[in-house]
Amino acid sequence: HFEKAIPGLGHCIHTYVENDDVLPSFNGEPYLMPVYDTLEQNIETYWNILNIENIISLLVKNIDVKTGKSEIKIKNKNI
């Protein structure tokens, strides 16, 4: 739970901590990443910079701070 959103930044949580033959599980606090205007821009930007050999799926979520309404977009490698 985060007290206050920072405009233009989102919190990244992912499965693995590094790129190696054996991928150790991620642990620790989410870290800040730049976010873009649309869910589509976010998912395409981050999908294209990830290692295609290790990526399975990617989820991005937007929460409107005024209304609390949220939107989710998911991209899967095999679909």
Residue pairs with C-beta under 8 A, 6 or more apart in sequence:
2 11
5 65
6 32
8 34
8 35
9 32
9 33
9 34
9 35
10 32
10 33
10 34
10 35
10 42
11 30
11 31
11 32
11 33
12 30
12 31
12 32
12 33
13 26
13 30
14 26
15 23
15 25
15 26
16 23
16 24
16 25
16 26
16 54
17 23
17 24
17 25
17 26
17 27
18 24
19 51
19 54
23 54
33 46
35 42
36 42
36 45
39 60
39 62
39 71
39 72
39 73
40 73
42 60
42 73
43 58
43 60
43 73
43 75
46 58
46 60
47 55
47 58
47 75
50 58
52 77
55 77
56 76
56 77
56 78
57 74
57 75
57 76
57 77
58 74
58 75
59 72
59 73
59 74
60 72
60 73
61 70
61 71
61 72
61 73
62 70
62 71
62 72
63 69
63 70
64 70
